Amino acid sequence: MSEPTFAMLCCACGAEQVVKSEMAGAGWRLAFSRPGFVTAKNDAGAELPVGVFIRSAAHSIGQSHDEDSAVQISALRRQLEEKNPSVLLFDQLHVWPKDRLPIGRFGFEPGIDEVSRAVAAEIHEAIKTQWLRCDLPNRIAQPGDRVLDVVLVDPSHWFFGTHLAHDWPSRWPGGVQPIEPRYEPISRAYYKAAEAIAWSGFDMQAGDLVVEIGSAPGGACGRLLELGMQVIGIDPADMDPRIAAHPRFRHIRARAGDLPRKEYQGAKWLLVDSNVKPDKTLFSIQNIVTHRVSEFRGLLITLKIGDYKSAGLMDRWTQTIESWKPQQVRVRQLARNKCEVCYAVTM
Ligand SMILES: C[S@@+](CC[C@H](N)C(=O)[O-])C[C@H]1O[C@@H](n2cnc3c(N)ncnc32)[C@H](O)[C@@H]1O
């Protein structure tokens, strides 16, 4: 009989119920959970769960609760020795806090903070000789790397786990893309676009023509321009002057549905980030991408769910997108998405 699997999962605050329902039916018994953090046990030893709203997943090996980080680290050592005597080395150490607020509330952004950075350094120093191959904590893992995960549910309550890195989110600490923009981004959509592009794996190259619907004020366009692309921004609102004046940028001041199809000719990539209801957004995109002049290879569509109770509507949105006869449709709540999901559609 196979060993039971203990899973520890991170998600956005508010998405826990959807994560739990995504796991339902696969034999998972829910255990400790907090906003943004879910643990569960599977007696049949199932693979780690995957789901649209699961940002990171690891095999849990234990937890510890103490005000003193030295005591916490001793607990980690003990648990590694007890649970994992045969596999002595980890390629990476990832340490991050679970989200403490819904994304964007009071300016909250997910990812490594000052406390988790300090904890990461302390754990690394304490266990590097015996357990780690990495010279620093919180590096981006390579596919195939074994990662030791430490989630700070709060500064005095840590969960320990392990996972094998494979796709991009599983390579980033806590599933949050580490990115240091060269200039102050015009809006947080810069990070959302950067993450969507990396996660999708789309082969977006300098010189490619990309259209963004819902482009103002221009955070995402800033990222696209930084990547060397030719960018058309479609939005009735004003673009930030730094984007508007860029030689590789053209602003079309219009609503997407009102534009003649020829405006999209030659464009390879479409980003959509308009604050319009999903069904209406999909209707406008359908008219554009199913038109005979369309040359789009990939679409990155942000859809606002409204609230997590409406996540069930995603099946309908996916069916609509599939009716365009794409090669592949993937959907994920990106770490930088508020109550939204991102569709990566390969045409
Ligand atoms: C969340 S903001 C976009 C942020 C932007 N992507 C960025 O990077 O800064 C949503 C935008 O959608 C625009 N919008 C709403 N309806 C639209 C439509 N039908 N066509 C194009 N843009 C639209 C709004 O004017 C607003 O600027």
The ligand as an ORCA input file, in Angstrom:
! r2SCAN-3c Opt
* xyz 0 1
  C      -7.277     47.375    -15.115
  S      -7.215     48.714    -16.220
  C      -5.919     48.209    -17.261
  C      -4.534     48.370    -16.705
  C      -3.512     48.264    -17.798
  N      -3.495     46.943    -18.400
  C      -2.119     48.599    -17.346
  O      -1.209     47.852    -17.668
  O      -1.890     49.638    -16.720
  C      -8.634     48.471    -17.209
  C      -8.730     49.359    -18.433
  O      -9.710     48.813    -19.311
  C     -10.206     49.887    -20.081
  N     -11.413     49.457    -20.804
  C     -12.677     49.267    -20.330
  N     -13.475     48.850    -21.328
  C     -12.726     48.760    -22.449
  C     -12.977     48.378    -23.793
  N     -14.191     47.985    -24.178
  N     -11.964     48.410    -24.687
  C     -10.724     48.808    -24.304
  N     -10.421     49.179    -23.034
  C     -11.401     49.151    -22.130
  C     -10.405     50.972    -19.034
  O     -10.472     52.256    -19.647
  C      -9.171     50.785    -18.148
  O      -8.146     51.670    -18.526
*
